[in-house]
Amino acid sequence: MQADRPLVIVGAGTAGHAAAIEAARAGLRPTLIDDGPAPPSSGDRLEVWGGTSALLVAEGPAVLWARGDASGLVRAGQLILATGTIDRPVPFPGWDLPGVVAVRDLESERRPARRALVAGTGRPILAAARRLVEEGVEVVAVLDAGDADGWAGEPTHGAGPDLEFLGRAGVSVRSHHTVFAAIGRDGVEGATFGPVAPDDWRPLRGRAETVALDRIVTGFGRLARNELASLAGCRQRFEPGVGGWVTARDEFLETTVPGIFAVGEGAGVAGPLVAGDEGRIAGITAAERAGLLGPAEAEARRAGPRTRLAAIGPFRAALDAAAAPRPGLLELAVEATCLCRCEGVTLARVREAIAGGADDLASLKLATRLGMGRCQGRGCEAPAALAVARATGRGAGDVGRINPRPPARPVTLGALARMEGVE
């Protein structure tokens, strides 16, 4: 089947842009698809489809897309998936109240705030706290379940300036602490928080504090957004260092499906420098496979990114391990806490199903409808896996997955009815 485009890249973040630039530099005209609001555009070296959602990767490879009230199928000579991440869900009582906001959603949050609590782990929560202070919000405390000071010298995301800023602003940054519960009826009115055990981050509730506030910002790390790779048949593997599933790749970042590459945070990689270099390698390799670069030239162009990735690799792995949430965080949830907010499945219902024989995520889904909602399990798979693993004495990677189903993004029937490019 003849390709409509020589190279399609899904995701216009750091990795996707880097891949597009390197491919275009070598003479391969890529088509960049992103669901961001940028309008579609086309130039001599790059075609951009903004405001476009990728719904499915079919054999070919071919990408089923939707934009507005239309959809279509674009056949790609090669495909690079740079699909980014989702926030790691950590359920606690009240986490579904208005006013509880994930770090990455802070910019789009329109609900005003006067007093805030920031909880999670790693540099993102320090940066979020700094932003709140700069916007005039009183930050009661920053709670890092790990060691907040350990992030200050990290080379690609050094948190030293943020820690210094927060110190000058009088904001308390507490290591081995986290939020225990959000308090309120129609929105956040307060919170309880306290220390966690340093080894497994189990909440030590006997030393809890209660504060009045109207905003809780959470950032417990991220998980790879790899549903398109899964739908394409690319093998996934559980990576304990990041506490989630990532796409298996070879040294050229090609997946187990020939012609499909996975790069950046959507493949389980943290950090813009790392993501950018992975995108560069994939873009160069795509140009080589298309016959626009000889092996020697392609290898020379890959040398710089590979050297940088090799230099930072061990340090990144150590930081990933330090930031990976510990199983004790599951104890933040109580029986009435919703693990699956789409379907209203509580921790009590999950435990009841496990006691009844649901010993993996597939059977848990059938027994409770957990993962059958709009988000297809993105908001509940990780905590549900921990619950099943703990109850059955297995690892979180041994209890299966909530497999994605097409379409990977919500789409109207009207858009699908006006599909283009399908013979």
Secondary structure, 3 states (H helix, E strand, C coil): CCCCEEEEEECCCHHHHHHHHHHHHCCCCEEEECCCCCCCEECCCCEEECCCEEEEEECCCEEEEEECCEEEEEEEEEEEECCCEEECCCCCCCCCCCCEEEHHHCCCCCCCCCEEEEEECCHHHHHHHHHHHHCCCEEEEEEECCCHHHHCCCCCCCCHHHHHHHHHCCCEEEECEEEEEEECCCCCCEEEEEEECCCCCCECHHHCEEEECCEEEEECCEEECCHHHHHCCCCEEEECCCCEEEECCCCCCECCCCCEEECHHHHCCCCHHHHHHHHHHHHHHHHHHCCCCCHHHHHHHHHHHHHHHHHHHHHHHHHHHHHCCCHHHHHHCCCCCEEECCCCEEHHHHHHHHHCCCCCHHHHHHHHCCCCCCCCCCCCHHHHHHHHHHHHCCCHHHCCCCCCCCCCCCCCHHHHHCEECCC
